[in-house]
Amino acid sequence: MKSRDEYIRGVYEKRDAYVAARKKKRKAAISAGVSLSVCVIAAGAFFLSNYGMPKFAEFDSVDHMNSVQIQTDQAPGAANSAEDRDSPDEVVNEYASELELLCPTTDGGDFQTVYPPDDKPESTVLAPATTTKTESVDSGAGTLTLDIDEVFDSYFTACHPWPSPIKYKVYYRLGGKFKSGDFVDVAYSKMTQKSDFGYELTATGVTKSDFEIQPGMVYKPVIYLYPRTKTDVTVTLRYDGRLTVTDPPYENGWRVIAYPDGRIISGGREYPYLFWEGESGVVYDMSKGFCVAGGDTRVFLWEKLALLGLNEAEARDFMEFWVPHLERSAYNKICFQYETYTDGAGLAVTPKPDSVLRVFMAFTQLKKPVRIEPQELRGFERGGFAVVEWGGAIQ
């Protein structure tokens, strides 16, 4: 049985292999086109050198010219328009099977290979990165552990309970049995890839999952880059632990193009942030903080994250991931970390940013409330080239 880390890494590796295959195929198509053009030019040169310029009909007016009907061997509507030529997606259809998604089997055995399915409905679930629809192939049955985002009449949206950009639209009527934030095991009969990070599932059953976030894991630190102009940026981590997942891939650092609106380009793909997850043995400072009832988590975080300096979009991203975990407990002791976190997870950015905010929340789940000395939070003044990060861990 493969571990969760191996599963996630497998998904990213297969996705990257697929993207590389697409680029290779497109490059080959372009090379073939260039070769054909060279041949046509050479043939034309040979014709001119041997037979001279062809004589064209002379027209005494534009109207006369327009009145001449040019005959071709093409049937009506058979012109070589852009619509008639293979689109980039059509060119790479034969390579679509190179994107293999590893999904667990229903019997709990080894992971099976699942290929992207083939229908393309208008409804599409997109991850927060620029995505491209792919030719799809029907997959076999399997199961996934998911974290429910939103529930609708005939379907619900979900993501993995661990950090991942992959989003799912699951066709199944929950009938009030589960709600947003619940971890569920979804048995499905068909998986359809709608985009690089978006999938639709036809589910046959949904049951409660026993998945829990693990102590010692640093979950979903994400790094936003806001340069004043389009800028080549290098970001490196000095992490006292083991990186388990990164996206884009971390290869001795991230080398990306960043835009003032927060968009990040890496390897020809667009991302809203740099994402990493790690495992370490750090002991967080839980001496000062807040004891918060699970049901009060959302209101509490809106207030504190604003004080810390996250903007509305960043705070929503933070809460989308963390609120469901915190609401599962009757109470939580929440302590925002400063040097205890940053000393073990150094961050270097080139060019040097004008302002840096790193928000990291450590928490302990409680059955009963406890007394704790209130924590004084530090404010943040955002300006110039700003770098913003947030993440968290369970103590």
C-alpha positions in Angstrom: 0.0 0.0 0.0 1.5 3.3 -1.0 1.6 6.1 1.5 -0.3 9.4 1.2 3.0 11.2 0.3 3.8 8.7 -2.4 0.2 9.1 -3.7 0.4 12.9 -3.9 3.9 12.9 -5.5 2.7 10.4 -8.0 -0.1 12.7 -9.1 2.2 15.6 -9.6 4.9 13.5 -11.4 2.3 12.1 -13.8 0.8 15.5 -14.5 4.2 17.0 -15.2 5.0 14.1 -17.6 1.8 14.7 -19.4 2.5 18.4 -19.8 6.0 17.6 -21.1 4.5 15.2 -23.7 2.1 17.9 -24.9 5.0 20.4 -25.4 7.1 17.7 -27.2 4.2 16.9 -29.5 3.5 20.5 -30.3 7.2 21.2 -31.0 7.3 18.2 -33.4 4.2 19.5 -35.2 5.8 23.0 -35.6 9.0 21.4 -36.9 7.1 19.4 -39.4 5.3 22.6 -40.6 8.6 24.4 -41.0 10.0 21.5 -43.0 7.0 21.5 -45.3 7.3 25.2 -45.8 10.9 24.8 -46.9 9.9 22.2 -49.4 7.2 24.4 -50.9 9.6 27.3 -51.2 12.2 25.1 -52.9 9.6 23.7 -55.3 8.5 27.3 -56.2 12.1 28.3 -56.8 12.6 25.4 -59.2 9.4 26.3 -61.1 10.4 29.9 -61.5 13.9 29.0 -62.6 12.6 26.7 -65.3 9.4 28.2 -66.5 9.5 31.9 -65.5 6.7 33.9 -63.9 3.1 32.7 -64.7 0.9 35.1 -66.6 -2.1 36.4 -64.7 -5.3 37.7 -66.1 -5.4 41.5 -66.5 -8.4 43.3 -64.9 -9.4 46.7 -66.0 -11.2 47.5 -62.7 -11.7 46.1 -59.2 -15.3 45.3 -60.1 -14.1 43.2 -63.0 -11.6 41.4 -60.8 -14.3 40.7 -58.2 -16.6 39.3 -60.9 -14.2 36.5 -61.8 -15.0 33.3 -59.9 -11.9 31.5 -58.9 -12.5 27.7 -59.3 -10.9 25.3 -56.9 -11.1 21.6 -56.3 -12.4 22.1 -52.8 -15.9 21.4 -51.9 -18.0 24.2 -50.3 -16.9 24.8 -46.7 -13.7 22.8 -47.1 -11.3 25.8 -46.9 -8.3 25.5 -44.7 -9.7 27.7 -42.0 -8.3 27.8 -38.5 -11.3 25.8 -37.4 -10.4 23.0 -39.9 -6.9 22.6 -38.7 -6.0 20.4 -35.7 -6.2 22.4 -32.5 -3.4 22.1 -30.0 -5.6 19.8 -27.9 -6.3 17.6 -31.0 -2.6 17.4 -31.8 -1.9 15.9 -28.4 -4.9 13.5 -28.1 -2.8 10.5 -28.7 -0.6 11.5 -25.7 -3.6 12.0 -23.3 -3.0 8.6 -21.8 0.4 9.7 -20.5 -1.4 11.5 -17.7 -1.9 8.8 -15.2 -3.6 9.5 -11.9 -3.0 7.2 -9.0 -6.1 6.5 -7.1 -6.7 3.9 -4.4 -8.7 0.7 -5.2 -12.0 0.0 -3.5 -10.5 -3.0 -1.7 -7.7 -1.0 -0.1 -5.0 -2.7 -2.1 -2.3 -1.1 -4.2 -3.1 2.0 -6.2 -4.6 1.5 -9.7 -3.9 3.5 -12.8 -6.7 5.8 -13.9 -6.7 7.6 -17.2 -8.4 11.0 -17.9 -12.1 10.4 -19.1 -13.5 11.7 -22.4 -16.7 13.7 -22.3 -16.5 17.5 -22.0 -19.6 19.0 -20.3 -19.8 22.7 -20.0 -19.7 22.5 -16.2 -16.1 22.6 -15.1 -14.4 22.5 -11.7 -11.2 24.5 -11.9 -8.3 24.7 -9.5 -6.9 28.2 -8.8 -4.4 27.9 -11.6 -4.8 28.5 -15.3 -5.9 25.1 -16.7 -6.3 23.4 -20.1 -9.0 20.9 -21.0 -7.7 17.6 -22.1 -9.0 14.7 -24.1 -10.5 12.4 -21.6 -10.9 8.6 -21.2 -13.3 6.7 -19.1 -11.7 5.5 -15.9 -12.4 2.5 -13.8 -14.0 2.5 -10.3 -12.2 3.5 -7.2 -12.4 5.4 -3.9 -11.0 8.8 -2.7 -10.9 10.5 0.6 -12.2 14.0 0.2 -13.0 17.1 2.3 -16.4 18.5 1.4 -16.4 22.2 0.3 -20.0 23.0 -0.7 -23.1 20.9 -0.9 -25.8 21.3 -3.6 -29.0 19.4 -4.5 -27.5 16.8 -6.9 -23.7 17.2 -6.3 -21.1 18.5 -4.0 -17.6 20.0 -4.4 -14.6 18.7 -2.5 -10.8 18.6 -2.3 -8.3 16.3 -0.7 -8.1 16.7 3.1 -4.4 17.3 2.8 -2.9 20.2 0.9 -3.5 19.8 -2.8 -4.6 22.0 -5.7 -6.9 19.3 -7.1 -10.7 20.0 -7.0 -13.6 17.6 -7.5 -17.2 17.9 -8.4 -19.0 14.8 -7.1 -22.4 13.8 -8.5 -24.2 12.4 -5.5 -27.1 13.4 -3.4 -26.0 13.7 0.2 -29.5 14.2 1.5 -28.4 16.2 4.5 -26.2 13.4 5.8 -22.9 15.3 5.4 -22.0 19.0 5.4 -19.2 21.3 4.4 -16.0 20.4 6.2 -16.8 16.7 6.6 -14.2 14.1 5.6 -15.7 11.4 3.5 -14.7 8.3 1.5 -16.2 8.5 -2.0 -16.7 5.3 -4.0 -17.0 6.2 -7.7 -17.8 4.4 -10.9 -16.3 7.1 -13.2 -13.8 9.9 -13.0 -13.6 12.6 -15.7 -10.8 15.1 -16.0 -12.1 18.6 -16.8 -8.8 20.5 -16.5 -5.3 20.0 -15.2 -6.5 20.3 -11.6 -10.3 19.7 -12.0 -12.2 16.4 -12.0 -15.8 15.2 -11.9 -16.8 12.0 -10.2 -19.9 9.9 -10.7 -20.2 8.5 -7.1 -21.9 5.2 -6.1 -21.6 5.8 -2.3 -20.3 8.3 0.3 -19.3 7.3 3.8 -17.7 9.0 6.8 -13.9 8.9 6.7 -11.6 8.4 9.7 -8.9 10.7 8.2 -7.3 13.1 10.7 -4.6 15.7 10.3 -1.3 14.5 11.9 0.8 16.3 14.5 4.3 17.2 13.3 3.1 18.1 9.8 3.3 21.7 8.5 0.2 22.0 6.5 -0.3 24.1 3.4 2.1 27.0 3.8 1.4 29.1 0.7 3.5 32.0 -0.5 2.0 35.0 -2.4 4.3 37.3 -4.4 3.2 40.9 -5.2 6.0 42.7 -7.0 5.4 46.2 -8.2 6.1 45.2 -11.8 6.5 41.9 -13.7 9.6 40.4 -12.1 11.7 37.3 -12.2 11.7 36.0 -8.6 13.7 33.3 -6.9 12.4 31.9 -3.6 14.3 29.4 -1.4 13.4 27.6 1.8 15.8 26.7 4.6 13.5 24.1 6.3 14.6 22.1 9.3 12.6 19.1 8.2 11.5 17.1 5.2 9.5 18.7 2.4 6.7 16.3 1.5 4.9 18.1 -1.3 5.6 21.3 -3.3 3.8 22.9 -6.2 5.3 24.2 -8.5 8.1 21.6 -8.0 10.8 22.8 -5.7 14.2 22.2 -7.3 16.7 23.9 -4.9 14.3 26.8 -5.0 11.4 28.3 -7.1 12.4 30.4 -10.1 9.3 32.1 -11.3 7.8 35.1 -13.0 5.6 37.1 -10.7 3.0 39.8 -11.5 1.6 42.7 -9.3 -1.8 41.0 -9.2 -0.3 37.9 -7.6 -0.1 35.7 -10.6 2.9 33.4 -10.7 4.2 31.7 -13.9 6.4 28.6 -13.6 7.1 26.1 -16.3 4.5 27.8 -18.6 1.8 27.3 -16.0 0.0 29.9 -13.9 -0.4 29.6 -10.1 -2.0 31.8 -7.5 0.8 31.0 -5.0 3.8 28.8 -4.2 2.7 25.8 -2.1 4.7 23.5 0.2 4.1 21.0 2.9 6.7 19.5 5.3 7.3 17.3 8.3 9.5 18.3 11.2 9.9 17.7 15.0 9.5 21.4 16.0 7.8 22.1 19.3 5.6 25.2 19.0 5.2 27.9 21.6 1.8 27.4 23.1 2.3 29.6 26.2 0.2 32.5 25.0 -2.8 32.5 22.7 -6.6 32.0 22.6 -9.1 29.3 23.6 -11.8 29.3 21.0 -15.0 27.3 20.8 -15.1 25.3 17.6 -18.3 27.0 16.5 -16.7 30.4 17.0 -13.7 29.7 14.7 -14.9 31.6 11.7 -15.6 34.9 13.5 -12.4 34.6 15.5 -10.2 34.0 12.4 -11.8 36.9 10.4 -10.8 39.3 13.2 -7.3 38.0 14.0 -6.2 37.5 10.4 -7.2 41.0 9.6 -5.2 42.2 12.6 -2.2 40.2 11.4 -2.3 41.7 8.0 -3.9 39.2 5.5 -6.1 40.8 2.9 -9.6 39.4 2.3 -8.6 37.0 -0.5 -5.7 35.6 1.6 -7.9 35.2 4.7 -10.5 33.4 2.7 -7.9 30.9 1.4 -6.7 30.4 4.9 -10.1 29.8 6.3 -11.2 27.5 3.5 -8.6 25.1 4.6 -8.4 25.5 8.3 -12.0 26.3 9.5 -13.3 22.8 8.8 -10.5 21.2 10.9 -11.0 23.6 13.8 -14.7 23.3 13.9 -14.5 19.6 14.5 -13.3 20.2 18.0 -15.4 21.4 20.9 -12.5 23.9 21.7 -9.1 24.8 20.3 -6.1 26.4 21.8 -4.8 28.6 19.0 -1.4 30.3 19.2 0.2 32.2 16.3 3.8 31.5 15.9 6.7 33.9 15.2 10.3 33.0 15.7 9.5 29.5 16.7 8.2 28.9 13.1 10.5 31.2 11.1 13.7 30.0 12.7 13.0 26.5 11.4 11.6 27.6 8.1 13.8 30.4 6.7 12.6 32.1 3.6 14.9 33.9 1.1 13.5 35.9 -1.8 15.4 37.6 -4.6 15.0 40.4 -5.4 14.6 41.5 -1.8 11.0 42.3 -0.9 10.0 45.6 0.8 7.6 43.9 3.2 7.2 40.3 4.4 4.3 38.7 6.3 4.4 35.2 7.6 1.3 34.0 9.4 1.6 30.6 11.0 -1.1 29.1 13.3 -0.4 26.2 15.7 -3.4 24.7 17.6 -4.3 22.0 20.0 -7.7 20.3 20.0 -9.6 20.4 23.3 -12.7 18.8 24.8 -13.0 21.5 27.5 -12.0 25.2 27.6 -8.7 26.1 29.3 -7.3 29.4 30.6 -4.4 30.9 28.6 -2.7 34.3 28.7 -3.9 36.3 25.7 -1.4 36.7 22.9 -0.5 40.2 21.6 -0.5 40.0 17.8 1.9 42.0 15.7 0.5 44.2 12.9 1.8 44.4 9.3 2.3 47.3 7.0 2.1 46.1 3.4 4.1 48.1 0.8 6.3 47.9 -2.2 7.2 44.4 -3.3 5.2 42.4 -0.7 5.6 38.7 0.1 2.9 37.0 2.2 2.8 33.5 3.6 0.3 31.5 5.8 0.3 28.0 7.1 -0.5 26.0 10.2 0.1 22.8 12.2 -1.6 20.8 15.0 0.5 20.6 18.2 
